[in-house]
Amino acid sequence: MKQEKQDKKRVEEIYLRVLDRRPDGSEIDKGLTYLQSFRQKWNQIDEEKAWTSLCHALMASNEFIYVY
């Protein structure tokens, strides 16, 4: 989070680190929508936990489970 300040770039970086590939446009949009929904639902939660939740969601994906 310290390296990149823009949410779009952060989503791209998470995909690279978790799934070892770049996300397409719809995946970036879905990631940003997920974060926005998470922030609205849990307005008292800190930003790091929102990003951690997105990482957990990607690690629970079929793509991650079958690749690794």
CHARMM-style PDB file with segment names, atoms N, HN, CA, C and O in Angstrom:
ATOM      1  N   MET     1       0.816  -1.188   0.000  1.00  0.00      PROA
ATOM      2  CA  MET     1       0.000   0.000   0.000  1.00  0.00      PROA
ATOM      3  C   MET     1       0.864   1.258   0.000  1.00  0.00      PROA
ATOM      4  O   MET     1       0.452   2.302  -0.506  1.00  0.00      PROA
ATOM      5  N   LYS     2       2.041   1.153   0.560  1.00  0.00      PROA
ATOM      6  HN  LYS     2       2.376   0.305   0.971  1.00  0.00      PROA
ATOM      7  CA  LYS     2       2.923   2.311   0.604  1.00  0.00      PROA
ATOM      8  C   LYS     2       3.523   2.613  -0.764  1.00  0.00      PROA
ATOM      9  O   LYS     2       3.828   3.766  -1.069  1.00  0.00      PROA
ATOM     10  N   GLN     3       3.690   1.589  -1.583  1.00  0.00      PROA
ATOM     11  HN  GLN     3       3.442   0.652  -1.335  1.00  0.00      PROA
ATOM     12  CA  GLN     3       4.322   1.772  -2.879  1.00  0.00      PROA
ATOM     13  C   GLN     3       3.399   2.411  -3.903  1.00  0.00      PROA
ATOM     14  O   GLN     3       3.846   3.188  -4.747  1.00  0.00      PROA
ATOM     15  N   GLU     4       2.124   2.091  -3.832  1.00  0.00      PROA
ATOM     16  HN  GLU     4       1.761   1.460  -3.146  1.00  0.00      PROA
ATOM     17  CA  GLU     4       1.178   2.580  -4.841  1.00  0.00      PROA
ATOM     18  C   GLU     4       0.005   3.265  -4.166  1.00  0.00      PROA
ATOM     19  O   GLU     4      -0.581   2.719  -3.231  1.00  0.00      PROA
ATOM     20  N   LYS     5      -0.340   4.449  -4.629  1.00  0.00      PROA
ATOM     21  HN  LYS     5       0.135   4.892  -5.389  1.00  0.00      PROA
ATOM     22  CA  LYS     5      -1.405   5.241  -4.010  1.00  0.00      PROA
ATOM     23  C   LYS     5      -2.736   5.135  -4.748  1.00  0.00      PROA
ATOM     24  O   LYS     5      -3.783   5.352  -4.138  1.00  0.00      PROA
ATOM     25  N   GLN     6      -2.731   4.810  -6.035  1.00  0.00      PROA
ATOM     26  HN  GLN     6      -1.881   4.633  -6.531  1.00  0.00      PROA
ATOM     27  CA  GLN     6      -3.958   4.739  -6.811  1.00  0.00      PROA
ATOM     28  C   GLN     6      -4.603   3.359  -6.659  1.00  0.00      PROA
ATOM     29  O   GLN     6      -3.932   2.334  -6.777  1.00  0.00      PROA
ATOM     30  N   ASP     7      -5.900   3.348  -6.400  1.00  0.00      PROA
ATOM     31  HN  ASP     7      -6.445   4.181  -6.304  1.00  0.00      PROA
ATOM     32  CA  ASP     7      -6.612   2.086  -6.194  1.00  0.00      PROA
ATOM     33  C   ASP     7      -6.499   1.163  -7.405  1.00  0.00      PROA
ATOM     34  O   ASP     7      -6.297  -0.041  -7.242  1.00  0.00      PROA
ATOM     35  N   LYS     8      -6.626   1.698  -8.596  1.00  0.00      PROA
ATOM     36  HN  LYS     8      -6.791   2.675  -8.729  1.00  0.00      PROA
ATOM     37  CA  LYS     8      -6.545   0.869  -9.807  1.00  0.00      PROA
ATOM     38  C   LYS     8      -5.196   0.167  -9.883  1.00  0.00      PROA
ATOM     39  O   LYS     8      -5.128  -1.026 -10.178  1.00  0.00      PROA
ATOM     40  N   LYS     9      -4.141   0.893  -9.623  1.00  0.00      PROA
ATOM     41  HN  LYS     9      -4.196   1.862  -9.383  1.00  0.00      PROA
ATOM     42  CA  LYS     9      -2.792   0.307  -9.661  1.00  0.00      PROA
ATOM     43  C   LYS     9      -2.612  -0.727  -8.553  1.00  0.00      PROA
ATOM     44  O   LYS     9      -1.923  -1.729  -8.743  1.00  0.00      PROA
ATOM     45  N   ARG    10      -3.222  -0.489  -7.409  1.00  0.00      PROA
ATOM     46  HN  ARG    10      -3.782   0.325  -7.254  1.00  0.00      PROA
ATOM     47  CA  ARG    10      -3.150  -1.462  -6.316  1.00  0.00      PROA
ATOM     48  C   ARG    10      -3.844  -2.767  -6.687  1.00  0.00      PROA
ATOM     49  O   ARG    10      -3.339  -3.853  -6.400  1.00  0.00      PROA
ATOM     50  N   VAL    11      -5.007  -2.651  -7.330  1.00  0.00      PROA
ATOM     51  HN  VAL    11      -5.417  -1.770  -7.563  1.00  0.00      PROA
ATOM     52  CA  VAL    11      -5.717  -3.856  -7.767  1.00  0.00      PROA
ATOM     53  C   VAL    11      -4.855  -4.632  -8.759  1.00  0.00      PROA
ATOM     54  O   VAL    11      -4.759  -5.856  -8.672  1.00  0.00      PROA
ATOM     55  N   GLU    12      -4.235  -3.937  -9.686  1.00  0.00      PROA
ATOM     56  HN  GLU    12      -4.313  -2.942  -9.757  1.00  0.00      PROA
ATOM     57  CA  GLU    12      -3.350  -4.596 -10.649  1.00  0.00      PROA
ATOM     58  C   GLU    12      -2.198  -5.311  -9.941  1.00  0.00      PROA
ATOM     59  O   GLU    12      -1.851  -6.436 -10.299  1.00  0.00      PROA
ATOM     60  N   GLU    13      -1.620  -4.672  -8.958  1.00  0.00      PROA
ATOM     61  HN  GLU    13      -1.902  -3.758  -8.667  1.00  0.00      PROA
ATOM     62  CA  GLU    13      -0.506  -5.259  -8.221  1.00  0.00      PROA
ATOM     63  C   GLU    13      -0.938  -6.501  -7.444  1.00  0.00      PROA
ATOM     64  O   GLU    13      -0.199  -7.483  -7.378  1.00  0.00      PROA
ATOM     65  N   ILE    14      -2.121  -6.458  -6.862  1.00  0.00      PROA
ATOM     66  HN  ILE    14      -2.721  -5.661  -6.915  1.00  0.00      PROA
ATOM     67  CA  ILE    14      -2.632  -7.618  -6.116  1.00  0.00      PROA
ATOM     68  C   ILE    14      -2.826  -8.796  -7.062  1.00  0.00      PROA
ATOM     69  O   ILE    14      -2.462  -9.924  -6.730  1.00  0.00      PROA
ATOM     70  N   TYR    15      -3.394  -8.543  -8.233  1.00  0.00      PROA
ATOM     71  HN  TYR    15      -3.689  -7.627  -8.503  1.00  0.00      PROA
ATOM     72  CA  TYR    15      -3.564  -9.630  -9.208  1.00  0.00      PROA
ATOM     73  C   TYR    15      -2.212 -10.211  -9.606  1.00  0.00      PROA
ATOM     74  O   TYR    15      -2.068 -11.429  -9.714  1.00  0.00      PROA
ATOM     75  N   LEU    16      -1.236  -9.363  -9.822  1.00  0.00      PROA
ATOM     76  HN  LEU    16      -1.352  -8.374  -9.734  1.00  0.00      PROA
ATOM     77  CA  LEU    16       0.091  -9.850 -10.190  1.00  0.00      PROA
ATOM     78  C   LEU    16       0.700 -10.717  -9.092  1.00  0.00      PROA
ATOM     79  O   LEU    16       1.311 -11.748  -9.374  1.00  0.00      PROA
ATOM     80  N   ARG    17       0.534 -10.306  -7.872  1.00  0.00      PROA
ATOM     81  HN  ARG    17       0.038  -9.469  -7.642  1.00  0.00      PROA
ATOM     82  CA  ARG    17       1.138 -11.047  -6.762  1.00  0.00      PROA
ATOM     83  C   ARG    17       0.373 -12.312  -6.405  1.00  0.00      PROA
ATOM     84  O   ARG    17       0.979 -13.333  -6.080  1.00  0.00      PROA
ATOM     85  N   VAL    18      -0.949 -12.254  -6.463  1.00  0.00      PROA
ATOM     86  HN  VAL    18      -1.441 -11.424  -6.727  1.00  0.00      PROA
ATOM     87  CA  VAL    18      -1.758 -13.413  -6.053  1.00  0.00      PROA
ATOM     88  C   VAL    18      -1.941 -14.402  -7.208  1.00  0.00      PROA
ATOM     89  O   VAL    18      -1.761 -15.605  -7.019  1.00  0.00      PROA
ATOM     90  N   LEU    19      -2.294 -13.914  -8.391  1.00  0.00      PROA
ATOM     91  HN  LEU    19      -2.440 -12.936  -8.544  1.00  0.00      PROA
ATOM     92  CA  LEU    19      -2.612 -14.809  -9.504  1.00  0.00      PROA
ATOM     93  C   LEU    19      -1.533 -14.834 -10.588  1.00  0.00      PROA
ATOM     94  O   LEU    19      -1.654 -15.564 -11.571  1.00  0.00      PROA
ATOM     95  N   ASP    20      -0.491 -14.043 -10.409  1.00  0.00      PROA
ATOM     96  HN  ASP    20      -0.392 -13.449  -9.610  1.00  0.00      PROA
ATOM     97  CA  ASP    20       0.648 -14.009 -11.327  1.00  0.00      PROA
ATOM     98  C   ASP    20       0.231 -13.621 -12.747  1.00  0.00      PROA
ATOM     99  O   ASP    20       0.745 -14.160 -13.727  1.00  0.00      PROA
ATOM    100  N   ARG    21      -0.707 -12.679 -12.839  1.00  0.00      PROA
ATOM    101  HN  ARG    21      -1.124 -12.241 -12.042  1.00  0.00      PROA
ATOM    102  CA  ARG    21      -1.133 -12.168 -14.142  1.00  0.00      PROA
ATOM    103  C   ARG    21      -1.766 -10.801 -13.966  1.00  0.00      PROA
ATOM    104  O   ARG    21      -2.137 -10.411 -12.859  1.00  0.00      PROA
ATOM    105  N   ARG    22      -1.884 -10.084 -15.061  1.00  0.00      PROA
ATOM    106  HN  ARG    22      -1.583 -10.401 -15.961  1.00  0.00      PROA
ATOM    107  CA  ARG    22      -2.546  -8.778 -15.034  1.00  0.00      PROA
ATOM    108  C   ARG    22      -4.053  -8.966 -15.155  1.00  0.00      PROA
ATOM    109  O   ARG    22      -4.508  -9.830 -15.904  1.00  0.00      PROA
ATOM    110  N   PRO    23      -4.827  -8.175 -14.435  1.00  0.00      PROA
ATOM    111  CA  PRO    23      -6.280  -8.269 -14.552  1.00  0.00      PROA
ATOM    112  C   PRO    23      -6.770  -7.565 -15.810  1.00  0.00      PROA
ATOM    113  O   PRO    23      -6.142  -6.621 -16.290  1.00  0.00      PROA
ATOM    114  N   ASP    24      -7.899  -8.034 -16.340  1.00  0.00      PROA
ATOM    115  HN  ASP    24      -8.409  -8.801 -15.951  1.00  0.00      PROA
ATOM    116  CA  ASP    24      -8.491  -7.295 -17.464  1.00  0.00      PROA
ATOM    117  C   ASP    24      -9.346  -6.161 -16.898  1.00  0.00      PROA
ATOM    118  O   ASP    24      -9.489  -6.030 -15.683  1.00  0.00      PROA
ATOM    119  N   GLY    25      -9.900  -5.362 -17.767  1.00  0.00      PROA
ATOM    120  HN  GLY    25      -9.784  -5.468 -18.754  1.00  0.00      PROA
ATOM    121  CA  GLY    25     -10.657  -4.184 -17.335  1.00  0.00      PROA
ATOM    122  C   GLY    25     -11.827  -4.505 -16.429  1.00  0.00      PROA
ATOM    123  O   GLY    25     -12.080  -3.790 -15.459  1.00  0.00      PROA
ATOM    124  N   SER    26     -12.547  -5.581 -16.740  1.00  0.00      PROA
ATOM    125  HN  SER    26     -12.341  -6.161 -17.528  1.00  0.00      PROA
ATOM    126  CA  SER    26     -13.706  -5.925 -15.909  1.00  0.00      PROA
ATOM    127  C   SER    26     -13.276  -6.399 -14.522  1.00  0.00      PROA
ATOM    128  O   SER    26     -13.974  -6.157 -13.537  1.00  0.00      PROA
ATOM    129  N   GLU    27     -12.140  -7.067 -14.444  1.00  0.00      PROA
ATOM    130  HN  GLU    27     -11.573  -7.264 -15.244  1.00  0.00      PROA
ATOM    131  CA  GLU    27     -11.648  -7.522 -13.142  1.00  0.00      PROA
ATOM    132  C   GLU    27     -11.200  -6.341 -12.283  1.00  0.00      PROA
ATOM    133  O   GLU    27     -11.393  -6.346 -11.067  1.00  0.00      PROA
ATOM    134  N   ILE    28     -10.613  -5.347 -12.903  1.00  0.00      PROA
ATOM    135  HN  ILE    28     -10.457  -5.343 -13.891  1.00  0.00      PROA
ATOM    136  CA  ILE    28     -10.245  -4.134 -12.168  1.00  0.00      PROA
ATOM    137  C   ILE    28     -11.505  -3.465 -11.637  1.00  0.00      PROA
ATOM    138  O   ILE    28     -11.560  -3.066 -10.474  1.00  0.00      PROA
ATOM    139  N   ASP    29     -12.517  -3.343 -12.494  1.00  0.00      PROA
ATOM    140  HN  ASP    29     -12.472  -3.667 -13.438  1.00  0.00      PROA
ATOM    141  CA  ASP    29     -13.788  -2.737 -12.068  1.00  0.00      PROA
ATOM    142  C   ASP    29     -14.428  -3.520 -10.927  1.00  0.00      PROA
ATOM    143  O   ASP    29     -14.934  -2.929  -9.973  1.00  0.00      PROA
ATOM    144  N   LYS    30     -14.406  -4.838 -11.022  1.00  0.00      PROA
ATOM    145  HN  LYS    30     -13.994  -5.318 -11.796  1.00  0.00      PROA
ATOM    146  CA  LYS    30     -14.980  -5.674  -9.959  1.00  0.00      PROA
ATOM    147  C   LYS    30     -14.208  -5.503  -8.652  1.00  0.00      PROA
ATOM    148  O   LYS    30     -14.802  -5.443  -7.576  1.00  0.00      PROA
ATOM    149  N   GLY    31     -12.892  -5.425  -8.752  1.00  0.00      PROA
ATOM    150  HN  GLY    31     -12.409  -5.473  -9.626  1.00  0.00      PROA
ATOM    151  CA  GLY    31     -12.079  -5.216  -7.561  1.00  0.00      PROA
ATOM    152  C   GLY    31     -12.374  -3.882  -6.900  1.00  0.00      PROA
ATOM    153  O   GLY    31     -12.496  -3.796  -5.678  1.00  0.00      PROA
ATOM    154  N   LEU    32     -12.487  -2.839  -7.716  1.00  0.00      PROA
ATOM    155  HN  LEU    32     -12.387  -2.909  -8.709  1.00  0.00      PROA
ATOM    156  CA  LEU    32     -12.788  -1.509  -7.185  1.00  0.00      PROA
ATOM    157  C   LEU    32     -14.196  -1.456  -6.591  1.00  0.00      PROA
ATOM    158  O   LEU    32     -14.422  -0.809  -5.568  1.00  0.00      PROA
ATOM    159  N   THR    33     -15.135  -2.139  -7.238  1.00  0.00      PROA
ATOM    160  HN  THR    33     -14.951  -2.665  -8.069  1.00  0.00      PROA
ATOM    161  CA  THR    33     -16.504  -2.207  -6.716  1.00  0.00      PROA
ATOM    162  C   THR    33     -16.530  -2.956  -5.385  1.00  0.00      PROA
ATOM    163  O   THR    33     -17.224  -2.550  -4.452  1.00  0.00      PROA
ATOM    164  N   TYR    34     -15.774  -4.048  -5.300  1.00  0.00      PROA
ATOM    165  HN  TYR    34     -15.210  -4.378  -6.058  1.00  0.00      PROA
ATOM    166  CA  TYR    34     -15.678  -4.810  -4.058  1.00  0.00      PROA
ATOM    167  C   TYR    34     -15.165  -3.918  -2.931  1.00  0.00      PROA
ATOM    168  O   TYR    34     -15.728  -3.913  -1.836  1.00  0.00      PROA
ATOM    169  N   LEU    35     -14.119  -3.179  -3.191  1.00  0.00      PROA
ATOM    170  HN  LEU    35     -13.662  -3.183  -4.081  1.00  0.00      PROA
ATOM    171  CA  LEU    35     -13.549  -2.296  -2.173  1.00  0.00      PROA
ATOM    172  C   LEU    35     -14.540  -1.216  -1.746  1.00  0.00      PROA
ATOM    173  O   LEU    35     -14.674  -0.923  -0.558  1.00  0.00      PROA
ATOM    174  N   GLN    36     -15.230  -0.627  -2.718  1.00  0.00      PROA
ATOM    175  HN  GLN    36     -15.121  -0.865  -3.683  1.00  0.00      PROA
ATOM    176  CA  GLN    36     -16.209   0.416  -2.414  1.00  0.00      PROA
ATOM    177  C   GLN    36     -17.340  -0.136  -1.552  1.00  0.00      PROA
ATOM    178  O   GLN    36     -17.758   0.502  -0.585  1.00  0.00      PROA
ATOM    179  N   SER    37     -17.830  -1.310  -1.900  1.00  0.00      PROA
ATOM    180  HN  SER    37     -17.491  -1.828  -2.685  1.00  0.00      PROA
ATOM    181  CA  SER    37     -18.900  -1.940  -1.117  1.00  0.00      PROA
ATOM    182  C   SER    37     -18.423  -2.260   0.293  1.00  0.00      PROA
ATOM    183  O   SER    37     -19.146  -2.053   1.268  1.00  0.00      PROA
ATOM    184  N   PHE    38     -17.209  -2.761   0.387  1.00  0.00      PROA
ATOM    185  HN  PHE    38     -16.622  -2.929  -0.406  1.00  0.00      PROA
ATOM    186  CA  PHE    38     -16.628  -3.098   1.690  1.00  0.00      PROA
ATOM    187  C   PHE    38     -16.516  -1.846   2.560  1.00  0.00      PROA
ATOM    188  O   PHE    38     -16.844  -1.875   3.746  1.00  0.00      PROA
ATOM    189  N   ARG    39     -16.055  -0.763   1.970  1.00  0.00      PROA
ATOM    190  HN  ARG    39     -15.789  -0.740   1.007  1.00  0.00      PROA
ATOM    191  CA  ARG    39     -15.907   0.498   2.707  1.00  0.00      PROA
ATOM    192  C   ARG    39     -17.263   1.040   3.167  1.00  0.00      PROA
ATOM    193  O   ARG    39     -17.380   1.557   4.278  1.00  0.00      PROA
ATOM    194  N   GLN    40     -18.278   0.923   2.320  1.00  0.00      PROA
ATOM    195  HN  GLN    40     -18.183   0.504   1.418  1.00  0.00      PROA
ATOM    196  CA  GLN    40     -19.606   1.421   2.687  1.00  0.00      PROA
ATOM    197  C   GLN    40     -20.231   0.580   3.790  1.00  0.00      PROA
ATOM    198  O   GLN    40     -20.849   1.110   4.714  1.00  0.00      PROA
ATOM    199  N   LYS    41     -20.068  -0.721   3.689  1.00  0.00      PROA
ATOM    200  HN  LYS    41     -19.566  -1.151   2.939  1.00  0.00      PROA
ATOM    201  CA  LYS    41     -20.659  -1.619   4.685  1.00  0.00      PROA
ATOM    202  C   LYS    41     -19.964  -1.481   6.037  1.00  0.00      PROA
ATOM    203  O   LYS    41     -20.614  -1.475   7.082  1.00  0.00      PROA
ATOM    204  N   TRP    42     -18.663  -1.371   6.005  1.00  0.00      PROA
ATOM    205  HN  TRP    42     -18.135  -1.375   5.156  1.00  0.00      PROA
ATOM    206  CA  TRP    42     -17.858  -1.305   7.233  1.00  0.00      PROA
ATOM    207  C   TRP    42     -17.160   0.052   7.286  1.00  0.00      PROA
ATOM    208  O   TRP    42     -15.936   0.118   7.171  1.00  0.00      PROA
ATOM    209  N   ASN    43     -17.906   1.115   7.456  1.00  0.00      PROA
ATOM    210  HN  ASN    43     -18.900   1.062   7.549  1.00  0.00      PROA
ATOM    211  CA  ASN    43     -17.334   2.459   7.387  1.00  0.00      PROA
ATOM    212  C   ASN    43     -16.343   2.768   8.504  1.00  0.00      PROA
ATOM    213  O   ASN    43     -15.591   3.736   8.394  1.00  0.00      PROA
ATOM    214  N   GLN    44     -16.319   1.993   9.550  1.00  0.00      PROA
ATOM    215  HN  GLN    44     -16.930   1.206   9.639  1.00  0.00      PROA
ATOM    216  CA  GLN    44     -15.369   2.212  10.648  1.00  0.00      PROA
ATOM    217  C   GLN    44     -14.068   1.426  10.468  1.00  0.00      PROA
ATOM    218  O   GLN    44     -13.141   1.572  11.266  1.00  0.00      PROA
ATOM    219  N   ILE    45     -13.996   0.608   9.443  1.00  0.00      PROA
ATOM    220  HN  ILE    45     -14.749   0.489   8.796  1.00  0.00      PROA
ATOM    221  CA  ILE    45     -12.832  -0.260   9.257  1.00  0.00      PROA
ATOM    222  C   ILE    45     -11.687   0.514   8.598  1.00  0.00      PROA
ATOM    223  O   ILE    45     -11.918   1.427   7.805  1.00  0.00      PROA
ATOM    224  N   ASP    46     -10.458   0.141   8.935  1.00  0.00      PROA
ATOM    225  HN  ASP    46     -10.270  -0.600   9.579  1.00  0.00      PROA
ATOM    226  CA  ASP    46      -9.335   0.854   8.328  1.00  0.00      PROA
ATOM    227  C   ASP    46      -9.079   0.346   6.904  1.00  0.00      PROA
ATOM    228  O   ASP    46      -9.507  -0.747   6.533  1.00  0.00      PROA
ATOM    229  N   GLU    47      -8.391   1.141   6.142  1.00  0.00      PROA
ATOM    230  HN  GLU    47      -8.043   2.029   6.443  1.00  0.00      PROA
ATOM    231  CA  GLU    47      -8.171   0.880   4.717  1.00  0.00      PROA
ATOM    232  C   GLU    47      -7.399  -0.419   4.485  1.00  0.00      PROA
ATOM    233  O   GLU    47      -7.677  -1.139   3.526  1.00  0.00      PROA
ATOM    234  N   GLU    48      -6.454  -0.717   5.332  1.00  0.00      PROA
ATOM    235  HN  GLU    48      -6.228  -0.132   6.110  1.00  0.00      PROA
ATOM    236  CA  GLU    48      -5.653  -1.922   5.162  1.00  0.00      PROA
ATOM    237  C   GLU    48      -6.513  -3.186   5.231  1.00  0.00      PROA
ATOM    238  O   GLU    48      -6.255  -4.150   4.510  1.00  0.00      PROA
ATOM    239  N   LYS    49      -7.517  -3.186   6.079  1.00  0.00      PROA
ATOM    240  HN  LYS    49      -7.726  -2.403   6.665  1.00  0.00      PROA
ATOM    241  CA  LYS    49      -8.394  -4.355   6.184  1.00  0.00      PROA
ATOM    242  C   LYS    49      -9.251  -4.535   4.934  1.00  0.00      PROA
ATOM    243  O   LYS    49      -9.557  -5.668   4.562  1.00  0.00      PROA
ATOM    244  N   ALA    50      -9.638  -3.465   4.290  1.00  0.00      PROA
ATOM    245  HN  ALA    50      -9.390  -2.544   4.592  1.00  0.00      PROA
ATOM    246  CA  ALA    50     -10.393  -3.565   3.042  1.00  0.00      PROA
ATOM    247  C   ALA    50      -9.536  -4.233   1.967  1.00  0.00      PROA
ATOM    248  O   ALA    50     -10.011  -5.107   1.243  1.00  0.00      PROA
ATOM    249  N   TRP    51      -8.289  -3.823   1.870  1.00  0.00      PROA
ATOM    250  HN  TRP    51      -7.903  -3.113   2.458  1.00  0.00      PROA
ATOM    251  CA  TRP    51      -7.388  -4.418   0.883  1.00  0.00      PROA
ATOM    252  C   TRP    51      -7.053  -5.865   1.230  1.00  0.00      PROA
ATOM    253  O   TRP    51      -6.927  -6.705   0.339  1.00  0.00      PROA
ATOM    254  N   THR    52      -6.909  -6.154   2.505  1.00  0.00      PROA
ATOM    255  HN  THR    52      -7.010  -5.472   3.229  1.00  0.00      PROA
ATOM    256  CA  THR    52      -6.661  -7.530   2.935  1.00  0.00      PROA
ATOM    257  C   THR    52      -7.831  -8.421   2.546  1.00  0.00      PROA
ATOM    258  O   THR    52      -7.633  -9.561   2.124  1.00  0.00      PROA
ATOM    259  N   SER    53      -9.039  -7.910   2.686  1.00  0.00      PROA
ATOM    260  HN  SER    53      -9.199  -6.985   3.029  1.00  0.00      PROA
ATOM    261  CA  SER    53     -10.225  -8.668   2.313  1.00  0.00      PROA
ATOM    262  C   SER    53     -10.229  -8.988   0.816  1.00  0.00      PROA
ATOM    263  O   SER    53     -10.583 -10.100   0.424  1.00  0.00      PROA
ATOM    264  N   LEU    54      -9.841  -8.032  -0.015  1.00  0.00      PROA
ATOM    265  HN  LEU    54      -9.553  -7.128   0.303  1.00  0.00      PROA
ATOM    266  CA  LEU    54      -9.760  -8.294  -1.449  1.00  0.00      PROA
ATOM    267  C   LEU    54      -8.722  -9.370  -1.740  1.00  0.00      PROA
ATOM    268  O   LEU    54      -8.959 -10.244  -2.574  1.00  0.00      PROA
ATOM    269  N   CYS    55      -7.593  -9.321  -1.076  1.00  0.00      PROA
ATOM    270  HN  CYS    55      -7.400  -8.612  -0.399  1.00  0.00      PROA
ATOM    271  CA  CYS    55      -6.565 -10.362  -1.248  1.00  0.00      PROA
ATOM    272  C   CYS    55      -7.111 -11.727  -0.863  1.00  0.00      PROA
ATOM    273  O   CYS    55      -6.881 -12.709  -1.570  1.00  0.00      PROA
ATOM    274  N   HSD    56      -7.824 -11.798   0.237  1.00  0.00      PROA
ATOM    275  HN  HSD    56      -8.011 -11.001   0.810  1.00  0.00      PROA
ATOM    276  CA  HSD    56      -8.416 -13.063   0.678  1.00  0.00      PROA
ATOM    277  C   HSD    56      -9.419 -13.586  -0.350  1.00  0.00      PROA
ATOM    278  O   HSD    56      -9.479 -14.788  -0.611  1.00  0.00      PROA
ATOM    279  N   ALA    57     -10.198 -12.688  -0.925  1.00  0.00      PROA
ATOM    280  HN  ALA    57     -10.149 -11.712  -0.713  1.00  0.00      PROA
ATOM    281  CA  ALA    57     -11.176 -13.098  -1.938  1.00  0.00      PROA
ATOM    282  C   ALA    57     -10.470 -13.709  -3.151  1.00  0.00      PROA
ATOM    283  O   ALA    57     -10.924 -14.720  -3.687  1.00  0.00      PROA
ATOM    284  N   LEU    58      -9.377 -13.108  -3.579  1.00  0.00      PROA
ATOM    285  HN  LEU    58      -9.008 -12.286  -3.144  1.00  0.00      PROA
ATOM    286  CA  LEU    58      -8.643 -13.670  -4.711  1.00  0.00      PROA
ATOM    287  C   LEU    58      -8.009 -15.008  -4.360  1.00  0.00      PROA
ATOM    288  O   LEU    58      -7.952 -15.909  -5.198  1.00  0.00      PROA
ATOM    289  N   MET    59      -7.535 -15.143  -3.134  1.00  0.00      PROA
ATOM    290  HN  MET    59      -7.581 -14.412  -2.453  1.00  0.00      PROA
ATOM    291  CA  MET    59      -6.935 -16.415  -2.718  1.00  0.00      PROA
ATOM    292  C   MET    59      -7.973 -17.526  -2.549  1.00  0.00      PROA
ATOM    293  O   MET    59      -7.629 -18.709  -2.537  1.00  0.00      PROA
ATOM    294  N   ALA    60      -9.230 -17.141  -2.420  1.00  0.00      PROA
ATOM    295  HN  ALA    60      -9.509 -16.181  -2.429  1.00  0.00      PROA
ATOM    296  CA  ALA    60     -10.308 -18.135  -2.331  1.00  0.00      PROA
ATOM    297  C   ALA    60     -10.865 -18.482  -3.707  1.00  0.00      PROA
ATOM    298  O   ALA    60     -11.742 -19.339  -3.819  1.00  0.00      PROA
ATOM    299  N   SER    61     -10.368 -17.830  -4.752  1.00  0.00      PROA
ATOM    300  HN  SER    61      -9.655 -17.135  -4.661  1.00  0.00      PROA
ATOM    301  CA  SER    61     -10.882 -18.073  -6.098  1.00  0.00      PROA
ATOM    302  C   SER    61     -10.399 -19.418  -6.631  1.00  0.00      PROA
ATOM    303  O   SER    61      -9.357 -19.921  -6.212  1.00  0.00      PROA
ATOM    304  N   ASN    62     -11.162 -19.995  -7.557  1.00  0.00      PROA
ATOM    305  HN  ASN    62     -12.009 -19.586  -7.897  1.00  0.00      PROA
ATOM    306  CA  ASN    62     -10.766 -21.248  -8.188  1.00  0.00      PROA
ATOM    307  C   ASN    62      -9.431 -21.100  -8.898  1.00  0.00      PROA
ATOM    308  O   ASN    62      -8.607 -22.015  -8.887  1.00  0.00      PROA
ATOM    309  N   GLU    63      -9.224 -19.962  -9.507  1.00  0.00      PROA
ATOM    310  HN  GLU    63      -9.893 -19.219  -9.516  1.00  0.00      PROA
ATOM    311  CA  GLU    63      -7.977 -19.754 -10.243  1.00  0.00      PROA
ATOM    312  C   GLU    63      -6.768 -19.892  -9.334  1.00  0.00      PROA
ATOM    313  O   GLU    63      -5.774 -20.507  -9.721  1.00  0.00      PROA
ATOM    314  N   PHE    64      -6.835 -19.336  -8.139  1.00  0.00      PROA
ATOM    315  HN  PHE    64      -7.642 -18.837  -7.825  1.00  0.00      PROA
ATOM    316  CA  PHE    64      -5.720 -19.439  -7.208  1.00  0.00      PROA
ATOM    317  C   PHE    64      -5.556 -20.866  -6.699  1.00  0.00      PROA
ATOM    318  O   PHE    64      -4.446 -21.394  -6.630  1.00  0.00      PROA
ATOM    319  N   ILE    65      -6.670 -21.470  -6.348  1.00  0.00      PROA
ATOM    320  HN  ILE    65      -7.572 -21.041  -6.404  1.00  0.00      PROA
ATOM    321  CA  ILE    65      -6.620 -22.819  -5.767  1.00  0.00      PROA
ATOM    322  C   ILE    65      -6.040 -23.824  -6.760  1.00  0.00      PROA
ATOM    323  O   ILE    65      -5.239 -24.675  -6.374  1.00  0.00      PROA
ATOM    324  N   TYR    66      -6.430 -23.739  -8.023  1.00  0.00      PROA
ATOM    325  HN  TYR    66      -7.081 -23.047  -8.336  1.00  0.00      PROA
ATOM    326  CA  TYR    66      -5.954 -24.710  -9.002  1.00  0.00      PROA
ATOM    327  C   TYR    66      -4.581 -24.388  -9.568  1.00  0.00      PROA
ATOM    328  O   TYR    66      -3.897 -25.281 -10.069  1.00  0.00      PROA
ATOM    329  N   VAL    67      -4.166 -23.131  -9.498  1.00  0.00      PROA
ATOM    330  HN  VAL    67      -4.721 -22.406  -9.091  1.00  0.00      PROA
ATOM    331  CA  VAL    67      -2.835 -22.779  -9.980  1.00  0.00      PROA
ATOM    332  C   VAL    67      -1.780 -23.134  -8.937  1.00  0.00      PROA
ATOM    333  O   VAL    67      -0.696 -23.616  -9.264  1.00  0.00      PROA
ATOM    334  N   TYR    68      -2.122 -22.885  -7.683  1.00  0.00      PROA
ATOM    335  HN  TYR    68      -3.003 -22.493  -7.418  1.00  0.00      PROA
ATOM    336  CA  TYR    68      -1.140 -23.100  -6.630  1.00  0.00      PROA
ATOM    337  C   TYR    68      -1.553 -24.256  -5.766  1.00  0.00      PROA
ATOM    338  OT1 TYR    68      -0.850 -24.598  -4.815  1.00  0.00      PROA
TER     339      TYR     68
END
